[in-house]
Amino acid sequence: MGMFSKARLSVRLRSALWHAYSRRCFYCQDPISFVDLEIDHLLRVSLAEQPDILARWTKLLGLGSDFDLNSSTNLVPTHHGCNQRKGVTDLSEDSLRWYFEMTSAKQAAIAEQLMRLDREERTTDPLIRLASTIEQGLLTKGEVVAFLRRVGQPQVSPKDNPLVICWGMNLLEEETLEALPPEAPAGGPDLYDWLEEDLLATIEKVAKGVFAMVEDQRNGETIGVRIACWFQNVDEVVAAVQPPWELLEARYFMEIYEEPASHWYPQALDE
């Protein structure tokens, strides 16, 4: 397909692309949430297995013989529907020339976003970059859990600005399907419902406090949920949520939604 799954493309790069393109789909220009984000390759990634065709395209477009299909010049943020409509067919030469002009113009913004994320990793709350640290191989999940036990979540999670953890999975990946338990439904909406209910049940068993699911996204390929956490034992909850769920992101509520979470807190208390 013309995209990397979330598991193959780092949270850091996905986030940089999303911000550089103003959190909008490259093709339709409508806003797109981070959870619903897919990344498309302008020149399809399968061309790596067709070197003659790839060489013809790179020469035609003036991209150079060493063009990297996974470079940010070839990657754009999209909605699932827009990505599916493009599919695995090659775009026209005129379209590709125009699109590469657009992506080339965004490289400075992408680099700036990557530098911003690097600064955040050094200077902001360590909880924010959990997923990035895991994906870069800097810490195993066990080491992150141990780190969370030391850091804790005291003064940084008031009622209006709780930590929000995003978990997701790609249901088209073979390893994901193999990791599903036998009791999981075969697919479709029933599977999505079951996965969410199972995740919430796991969190409820472990969390020493209240939480609320503030967002969920389903697009036929991936599922993602954001959980606002008012409990203290974040480390234990992160350790309890097992594959095929992937930890994608951990940020504070007001960084994501730019408004306080006060209307969610009473809801969480009632559940």
N, C-alpha and C positions, 0 to 999 in steps of 0.2 A: 504494500500500500504506500501512498505518498506521504506517510507520516511516521514519526517515531512514537512508540507508546510512552506513557509517562515514566515507565520503569527504565527506559533506555535514554531518556533525555533528562538532564539534571534539572532539579527545581530551580537552581540558580539561573541557568540559561533560559528556561521557560519564563521565569519571572522577568528577566531582563527584556526579552522579546515582547512580552505582554505590556510592560510599562512603556517601552520605546515606541510602540504603536498605539499609545494612548488608550490601552485596554479595549481596543476595538478589533473586530475581525478584519483581516487584510482585504478580503474580497467584497463583503457587503457593507463594511464600515459601521455595522451596528455594535453597540457595547457587548462585551463578552466577559463573563465571570471567570476567575482563575480556575475554579473547579471544573468548568465546562470547556476549558481551553484545550484545543488540539493544535499541533504544530504540523504544518504542511511543508513539503519540499517542492519548490518550484520545478526543478528538474528532479524527477522521481528517483528515489533512492535505489530502486532496482536497476538503474542504469550502471551501477557499480559492477553488475554481472554481465553487462553488455558494453565492453570497453570501446568497441568500434563505433557504436551509436553515440556513446558519451563523448568520444573524441570529436565526432562530427558536430555535435551540439556546442561543445565548448569552443571549437574553432569558429563556428558560425556566429556565436555570440561574443567572441573576443574575451573569453573567460580565462584562457591560459590552460595549458596541458595538465597542470597540477591542481586544477580546481577541485576543492573539497566539497562533496555533496552535502556534508554535514556542517558546513560553515554557516555563520549567521546570515550571509548574503543569500543563501538558498533556503532559509527558513522563515516562515511567516505564521503569525497566530491566526487561527480560524475557528469558526463554529463547526460543530460536527456536520451539520447539513451542507454547509459550503464546501467542506473538505470532501464529503461524499459525492457531491455533484461534480467536482473536478475529477475525482477518481484517480485512476492510474494512467489515464491517457496523457499524451504529450500535448502541451499547449502549443499554439501557433508561434512562429518565429516573432511576429510583431508583438504578440502578447508578452512573450518572454522578455523581449528587449525592453518593453515598457516596465514590466514588473522588476527586472533587475536594476533599472534606473532608480526605481522607488526604493528597493532594498539597499542599494548602494548608498543612497542618501540618508539612510537610517543607521549606518554603521557607527557613526560618532555617538548617536543617542544610545545605541546598544552598549557600546564600550563604557559610556558614562553610567549607565544603569549597573553594569557589572562592577564598576569601581565603587558605586554606592553600596552595593550588596557586600563588597569586601570591607568597606568601612563599617557597615552595620555589624558584621561578624566580629570586628575588633572592638567596637565602642558601645553597642547597644546591648540590651538584655540578652543573655546567652540562650534563652528559651526560643527566641525568634527564629534562629537558623537551624533548628533541630534536623529537619529533613535534609537540608543541604549538607550538613556534616556527615550524615549517614551515607548519602549517595556519593559523596566525594571519597568515601573510604577512610575518612579521618578518624571516625569512631564507629565501633560496632553498636548495634542496638543496646546490648548489655552495658556497654560503657556509657552510652547516653543516659540510660536509666540510673546508673550509679552516679553520674554527674548531677542529674536532676535531684537525687536524694540529698546531695550536698547543697545545691542552690535553693531548692524549695520554691514555694510560690506564696510568700506572705504578703508583703506590702504592695506588690505589683498587680494584684488582681482585685480591685474594689468592685462593688456591685455594678458600676457603670462601665467598667473596662476589663472584663475577664479575659483570660487567655482563651484563644480559639484554636483548636486543633483540627486539622483537616486530614481525614483518611480517605483513600481511594483505591480502586483496583480496576484493571483492564480485563474484561470478561472474554476478550478474544484471544488472550494469551494462553497457551497450552498449560504452562505451569500454574496459572491461576485456577483453571478448571480442575486440574489434578489435585489442588490443595483444598477444594471444596469438600465438606463432609458429605457422607452418603445421604443424609436426611435433607440436604438442600434441594429445592425444586429444580426441575430440568432447565428452566430458562424463562425468559419473558418477565412481565411485571411481577409474577409470583416470586421469582428469584430475587429481584431487586428489593421487594418488600421483606422477604425473609432475611436477606443480608443486613438491611438496616435494623430490623428488630433484633437480630442476633448481636449486632454491634452494641446497640443500646442496652441490651440485657447484660452483656459482658461488662460494660462501663458501670451499670447500676450495681453489680455485685461487688465492685472494687472501690468505687468512688466514695469518699468520706465527705459528702456534701452534695449540693445540687448541680445539675447541668441541664443544657437544653440543646437540641438539634436546631440550629438557626438557619441552615441552608442544606439542600440536597440537590444534586444534579444527576440526571440519567439521560444518556444519549444513544442507547442501543449498543454501545461498545464499552463505555466506562461508567462507573458510578463513583460519586464523591460526596462526602458529607462533612459539614463543619459543626463541631460541637463546642459550645461556650462552656467553659469549666470554672465553676466557682468553688470547687473542692481544692483541698490542700495537697492531696497525695497524687499529683500529676504523674510522678515517676512510676507509681504502682499501676496506674491505668495504662500508661504507654506500654509497660511490660506485659500487661494482660491481653492487649489487643494483638492477636496473632495473624500471620499470613493466612489467606492472600491479601488482607488489608495492608496497604502501604501507608506509612506516615509521610504525607506530602508537604505539610506546612504547619508552623506554629507561630501565630502572631496575636497581638492584642486586638480586641474587638474594634476599638476606635481607629486603629491603623487600617483596618479592612473597610469598615462601613462609614467612617467619619461621623459617627453619632454615638451617643451613649447607649448602653445595653439595658437601660433601666426598665424598658417595657418587657424585656425577656425575663428578668429576674423573678417577678411575681409568678409568671407562668411556670418557671422552673420549680418554684416552691410548691405549686399546686399539683404538679405531676407526681 
